[in-house]
Amino acid sequence: KCACEEGFIGDGELCADIDECATEVDECHANALCENTFGSYDCVCESGFDGDGFNCADIDECAGEPNCDAQAQCINEPGSFICACKSGYEGDGFVCTDIDECATGVHDCSPNGACNNNPGSFSCDCLEGFEGDGVLCTDIDECAGGLDNCDLNASCLNQEGSFECTCTEGFSGNGVNCADNNECALGTHNCALEAECTNNPGSFTCDCKDGFEGDGFECSDIDECALGLDNCAGLA
């Protein structure tokens, strides 16, 4: 009696090849491909796996030299790998470009701070007139801290992020440089006509002239005769 050889099926007189792959009687690994051959079959590990087809182990591509971008990290997966851009970068992992957090507005810098883009990140600096870490910035009171450059004859007014200098009364200028106003020379005093004006730094004084009395702003005539202050000769 004739019998078909292993890998074939029939009555011995007529034998047909058994497709082990199609009938799923092969012993290939789950991560292998079955290839039917005449009277047998071959097992070939799928891409990303290594072995004889009956045993296939995952290949760790990350342990080798993957073609991920320098600013990406390699993540091994069964039979494959992925490249993921690092924080602060964007792209497909094979090409990663820096994210400009300042231009895109995704930073958390203070409204009173400046954003500086750096490769893969950003930094914050407080604007002039403010202090802090850049994320929190508070106004610097230049007047209270003696950081102003106001003239000695000016007053300092603190403002948000800055300050203002204003010359005090009796002086004029830009606040940084203040000059005394000579009210006597300018005629801006209010001394009486019978008084003399004397300029002082930031002010002036009024003194009644000889023969007059008062506070300088109002002067009245002194009646020397009635008061006996004259030096007229008496009768012999």
C-alpha positions as a Markdown table, in Angstrom:
| # | Residue | x | y | z |
|---|---|---|---|---|
| 1 | Lys | 0.0 | 0.0 | 0.0 |
| 2 | Cys | 1.3 | 3.5 | -0.9 |
| 3 | Ala | 1.2 | 6.3 | 1.7 |
| 4 | Cys | 1.9 | 10.0 | 1.1 |
| 5 | Glu | 5.0 | 11.4 | 2.7 |
| 6 | Glu | 4.9 | 13.9 | 5.5 |
| 7 | Gly | 3.7 | 17.2 | 4.2 |
| 8 | Phe | 1.5 | 15.7 | 1.6 |
| 9 | Ile | -2.1 | 14.4 | 1.6 |
| 10 | Gly | -3.8 | 11.8 | -0.6 |
| 11 | Asp | -4.3 | 8.0 | -1.1 |
| 12 | Gly | -0.7 | 7.3 | -1.8 |
| 13 | Glu | -1.2 | 7.1 | -5.6 |
| 14 | Leu | -2.2 | 10.8 | -5.7 |
| 15 | Cys | -0.5 | 13.1 | -3.2 |
| 16 | Ala | -1.0 | 16.8 | -2.9 |
| 17 | Asp | 1.1 | 19.3 | -0.9 |
| 18 | Ile | -0.3 | 20.4 | 2.4 |
| 19 | Asp | -0.3 | 24.2 | 2.9 |
| 20 | Glu | 0.5 | 24.2 | 6.6 |
| 21 | Cys | 0.3 | 28.0 | 6.6 |
| 22 | Ala | -3.2 | 28.1 | 5.2 |
| 23 | Thr | -4.4 | 25.4 | 7.5 |
| 24 | Glu | -2.6 | 26.9 | 10.4 |
| 25 | Val | -1.0 | 23.7 | 11.5 |
| 26 | Asp | 2.4 | 25.4 | 11.4 |
| 27 | Glu | 4.5 | 25.9 | 14.5 |
| 28 | Cys | 5.7 | 29.4 | 13.6 |
| 29 | His | 6.1 | 32.0 | 16.4 |
| 30 | Ala | 3.3 | 34.5 | 16.9 |
| 31 | Asn | 5.7 | 37.2 | 15.6 |
| 32 | Ala | 6.8 | 35.2 | 12.5 |
| 33 | Leu | 5.5 | 34.7 | 9.0 |
| 34 | Cys | 4.7 | 31.3 | 7.6 |
| 35 | Glu | 5.9 | 30.6 | 4.1 |
| 36 | Asn | 4.6 | 27.3 | 2.5 |
| 37 | Thr | 7.1 | 25.2 | 0.6 |
| 38 | Phe | 6.7 | 22.0 | -1.4 |
| 39 | Gly | 6.1 | 19.3 | 1.3 |
| 40 | Ser | 6.9 | 21.7 | 4.2 |
| 41 | Tyr | 7.0 | 25.3 | 5.3 |
| 42 | Asp | 9.4 | 27.9 | 6.6 |
| 43 | Cys | 9.0 | 30.4 | 9.5 |
| 44 | Val | 10.6 | 33.8 | 9.2 |
| 45 | Cys | 10.5 | 36.3 | 12.0 |
| 46 | Glu | 8.7 | 39.5 | 11.2 |
| 47 | Ser | 10.5 | 42.8 | 10.9 |
| 48 | Gly | 11.6 | 44.1 | 14.3 |
| 49 | Phe | 12.1 | 40.6 | 15.7 |
| 50 | Asp | 15.0 | 38.2 | 15.6 |
| 51 | Gly | 15.2 | 34.4 | 15.8 |
| 52 | Asp | 14.7 | 31.2 | 13.8 |
| 53 | Gly | 11.0 | 31.7 | 13.2 |
| 54 | Phe | 9.9 | 29.3 | 15.8 |
| 55 | Asn | 11.2 | 31.6 | 18.5 |
| 56 | Cys | 11.3 | 35.3 | 17.8 |
| 57 | Ala | 12.5 | 37.9 | 20.2 |
| 58 | Asp | 11.9 | 41.6 | 20.0 |
| 59 | Ile | 14.8 | 43.7 | 18.7 |
| 60 | Asp | 15.5 | 46.8 | 20.9 |
| 61 | Glu | 16.1 | 49.4 | 18.2 |
| 62 | Cys | 16.7 | 52.0 | 20.9 |
| 63 | Ala | 19.7 | 50.0 | 22.1 |
| 64 | Gly | 21.3 | 50.4 | 18.7 |
| 65 | Glu | 21.6 | 53.6 | 16.8 |
| 66 | Pro | 18.1 | 54.7 | 15.9 |
| 67 | Asn | 17.6 | 57.6 | 13.5 |
| 68 | Cys | 15.7 | 59.7 | 16.0 |
| 69 | Asp | 16.5 | 63.4 | 16.1 |
| 70 | Ala | 19.1 | 64.6 | 18.6 |
| 71 | Gln | 16.3 | 66.3 | 20.5 |
| 72 | Ala | 14.1 | 63.2 | 20.6 |
| 73 | Gln | 14.0 | 60.1 | 22.8 |
| 74 | Cys | 13.6 | 56.6 | 21.4 |
| 75 | Ile | 10.9 | 54.4 | 22.8 |
| 76 | Asn | 11.1 | 50.7 | 22.1 |
| 77 | Glu | 7.9 | 48.9 | 21.2 |
| 78 | Pro | 7.3 | 45.2 | 20.3 |
| 79 | Gly | 8.7 | 44.8 | 16.8 |
| 80 | Ser | 9.2 | 48.5 | 16.3 |
| 81 | Phe | 10.1 | 51.8 | 18.0 |
| 82 | Ile | 8.9 | 55.4 | 18.0 |
| 83 | Cys | 10.8 | 58.7 | 18.3 |
| 84 | Ala | 9.2 | 61.4 | 20.5 |
| 85 | Cys | 10.4 | 64.9 | 20.5 |
| 86 | Lys | 11.6 | 66.1 | 23.9 |
| 87 | Ser | 9.7 | 68.7 | 25.9 |
| 88 | Gly | 10.2 | 72.1 | 24.3 |
| 89 | Tyr | 10.5 | 70.7 | 20.8 |
| 90 | Glu | 7.9 | 69.7 | 18.2 |
| 91 | Gly | 8.0 | 67.4 | 15.1 |
| 92 | Asp | 7.7 | 63.7 | 14.1 |
| 93 | Gly | 10.6 | 62.6 | 16.3 |
| 94 | Phe | 12.9 | 62.2 | 13.3 |
| 95 | Val | 13.0 | 66.0 | 12.8 |
| 96 | Cys | 12.4 | 68.1 | 15.9 |
| 97 | Thr | 12.4 | 71.9 | 16.0 |
| 98 | Asp | 12.5 | 74.2 | 18.9 |
| 99 | Ile | 9.2 | 75.6 | 20.2 |
| 100 | Asp | 9.4 | 79.4 | 20.6 |
| 101 | Glu | 7.3 | 79.7 | 23.7 |
| 102 | Cys | 7.7 | 83.5 | 23.6 |
| 103 | Ala | 6.3 | 83.9 | 20.1 |
| 104 | Thr | 3.5 | 81.4 | 20.6 |
| 105 | Gly | 2.5 | 82.9 | 24.0 |
| 106 | Val | 2.6 | 79.6 | 25.9 |
| 107 | His | 5.0 | 81.0 | 28.5 |
| 108 | Asp | 4.0 | 82.1 | 32.0 |
| 109 | Cys | 6.1 | 85.2 | 32.3 |
| 110 | Ser | 4.7 | 88.1 | 34.2 |
| 111 | Pro | 3.0 | 91.0 | 32.2 |
| 112 | Asn | 5.8 | 93.1 | 33.7 |
| 113 | Gly | 8.4 | 90.6 | 32.6 |
| 114 | Ala | 10.2 | 89.8 | 29.3 |
| 115 | Cys | 10.3 | 86.3 | 27.8 |
| 116 | Asn | 13.6 | 84.9 | 26.4 |
| 117 | Asn | 13.4 | 81.9 | 24.2 |
| 118 | Asn | 16.1 | 79.2 | 24.7 |
| 119 | Pro | 16.6 | 75.9 | 22.9 |
| 120 | Gly | 13.9 | 73.6 | 24.3 |
| 121 | Ser | 12.7 | 76.1 | 26.9 |
| 122 | Phe | 12.4 | 79.8 | 27.9 |
| 123 | Ser | 13.3 | 82.1 | 30.7 |
| 124 | Cys | 11.6 | 85.2 | 32.2 |
| 125 | Asp | 13.2 | 88.4 | 33.4 |
| 126 | Cys | 11.5 | 91.3 | 35.1 |
| 127 | Leu | 11.4 | 94.6 | 33.2 |
| 128 | Glu | 13.3 | 97.6 | 34.4 |
| 129 | Gly | 11.6 | 99.1 | 37.4 |
| 130 | Phe | 10.3 | 95.7 | 38.6 |
| 131 | Glu | 11.9 | 92.9 | 40.7 |
| 132 | Gly | 11.2 | 89.2 | 41.0 |
| 133 | Asp | 11.8 | 85.9 | 39.3 |
| 134 | Gly | 10.2 | 86.9 | 36.0 |
| 135 | Val | 7.1 | 84.9 | 36.6 |
| 136 | Leu | 6.2 | 87.2 | 39.5 |
| 137 | Cys | 7.3 | 90.8 | 39.2 |
| 138 | Thr | 6.6 | 93.6 | 41.7 |
| 139 | Asp | 7.1 | 97.3 | 41.3 |
| 140 | Ile | 10.3 | 98.8 | 42.7 |
| 141 | Asp | 9.6 | 101.9 | 44.8 |
| 142 | Glu | 12.6 | 104.0 | 43.7 |
| 143 | Cys | 11.5 | 106.9 | 45.8 |
| 144 | Ala | 11.4 | 104.9 | 49.1 |
| 145 | Gly | 14.6 | 103.0 | 48.3 |
| 146 | Gly | 16.6 | 106.1 | 47.4 |
| 147 | Leu | 17.1 | 104.8 | 43.9 |
| 148 | Asp | 15.8 | 107.9 | 42.2 |
| 149 | Asn | 18.0 | 110.7 | 40.7 |
| 150 | Cys | 15.7 | 113.5 | 41.6 |
| 151 | Asp | 17.3 | 116.9 | 42.5 |
| 152 | Leu | 17.6 | 117.7 | 46.2 |
| 153 | Asn | 15.0 | 120.4 | 45.6 |
| 154 | Ala | 12.5 | 118.1 | 43.9 |
| 155 | Ser | 9.9 | 115.6 | 45.1 |
| 156 | Cys | 9.9 | 111.9 | 43.9 |
| 157 | Leu | 6.6 | 110.3 | 42.9 |
| 158 | Asn | 6.7 | 106.5 | 42.5 |
| 159 | Gln | 4.9 | 105.1 | 39.4 |
| 160 | Glu | 4.3 | 101.6 | 38.1 |
| 161 | Gly | 7.8 | 100.5 | 36.9 |
| 162 | Ser | 9.2 | 104.0 | 37.1 |
| 163 | Phe | 9.2 | 107.3 | 39.0 |
| 164 | Glu | 8.7 | 111.0 | 38.4 |
| 165 | Cys | 10.7 | 114.0 | 39.7 |
| 166 | Thr | 9.0 | 117.3 | 40.2 |
| 167 | Cys | 10.8 | 120.5 | 41.3 |
| 168 | Thr | 9.4 | 121.8 | 44.5 |
| 169 | Glu | 7.7 | 125.2 | 44.8 |
| 170 | Gly | 10.2 | 128.0 | 44.3 |
| 171 | Phe | 12.4 | 126.0 | 41.9 |
| 172 | Ser | 12.1 | 125.1 | 38.2 |
| 173 | Gly | 13.5 | 122.5 | 35.9 |
| 174 | Asn | 13.0 | 118.9 | 34.8 |
| 175 | Gly | 13.0 | 117.4 | 38.3 |
| 176 | Val | 16.5 | 116.0 | 37.9 |
| 177 | Asn | 18.0 | 119.4 | 37.8 |
| 178 | Cys | 16.1 | 122.2 | 39.6 |
| 179 | Ala | 17.2 | 125.9 | 39.7 |
| 180 | Asp | 16.0 | 128.5 | 42.2 |
| 181 | Asn | 13.4 | 130.9 | 40.9 |
| 182 | Asn | 14.5 | 134.5 | 41.7 |
| 183 | Glu | 11.0 | 135.9 | 42.4 |
| 184 | Cys | 12.5 | 139.3 | 43.1 |
| 185 | Ala | 14.1 | 139.5 | 39.6 |
| 186 | Leu | 11.2 | 137.9 | 37.9 |
| 187 | Gly | 8.7 | 140.2 | 39.5 |
| 188 | Thr | 6.6 | 137.2 | 40.7 |
| 189 | His | 6.7 | 138.3 | 44.4 |
| 190 | Asn | 3.9 | 140.0 | 46.2 |
| 191 | Cys | 5.9 | 142.4 | 48.3 |
| 192 | Ala | 4.4 | 145.9 | 49.0 |
| 193 | Leu | 5.5 | 148.7 | 46.9 |
| 194 | Glu | 7.1 | 150.2 | 50.0 |
| 195 | Ala | 9.0 | 147.0 | 50.7 |
| 196 | Glu | 12.3 | 145.5 | 49.4 |
| 197 | Cys | 12.3 | 141.9 | 48.1 |
| 198 | Thr | 15.1 | 139.6 | 49.1 |
| 199 | Asn | 15.5 | 136.3 | 47.2 |
| 200 | Asn | 16.1 | 133.1 | 49.2 |
| 201 | Pro | 16.6 | 129.5 | 47.9 |
| 202 | Gly | 13.1 | 128.4 | 46.9 |
| 203 | Ser | 11.4 | 131.5 | 48.3 |
| 204 | Phe | 11.7 | 135.2 | 49.1 |
| 205 | Thr | 11.2 | 137.7 | 52.0 |
| 206 | Cys | 9.7 | 141.2 | 52.0 |
| 207 | Asp | 10.9 | 143.9 | 54.4 |
| 208 | Cys | 9.4 | 147.3 | 54.6 |
| 209 | Lys | 11.7 | 150.1 | 53.6 |
| 210 | Asp | 12.9 | 152.7 | 56.1 |
| 211 | Gly | 10.1 | 155.0 | 57.1 |
| 212 | Phe | 7.5 | 152.3 | 56.7 |
| 213 | Glu | 6.3 | 149.5 | 59.0 |
| 214 | Gly | 4.5 | 146.2 | 58.4 |
| 215 | Asp | 5.1 | 142.6 | 57.4 |
| 216 | Gly | 6.5 | 143.5 | 54.1 |
| 217 | Phe | 3.4 | 142.6 | 52.2 |
| 218 | Glu | 1.6 | 145.5 | 53.7 |
| 219 | Cys | 3.6 | 148.6 | 54.7 |
| 220 | Ser | 2.3 | 151.8 | 56.2 |
| 221 | Asp | 4.0 | 155.1 | 56.7 |
| 222 | Ile | 5.6 | 155.8 | 60.1 |
| 223 | Asp | 4.6 | 159.3 | 61.4 |
| 224 | Glu | 8.0 | 160.2 | 62.9 |
| 225 | Cys | 6.7 | 163.6 | 64.0 |
| 226 | Ala | 3.8 | 162.3 | 66.0 |
| 227 | Leu | 5.9 | 159.5 | 67.5 |
| 228 | Gly | 8.7 | 161.9 | 68.3 |
| 229 | Leu | 11.2 | 160.0 | 66.2 |
| 230 | Asp | 12.3 | 163.1 | 64.2 |
| 231 | Asn | 15.5 | 164.9 | 64.8 |
| 232 | Cys | 14.1 | 168.4 | 64.1 |
| 233 | Ala | 15.7 | 171.3 | 66.2 |
| 234 | Gly | 13.5 | 172.6 | 69.0 |
| 235 | Leu | 12.7 | 176.3 | 69.9 |
| 236 | Ala | 15.5 | 178.2 | 71.7 |
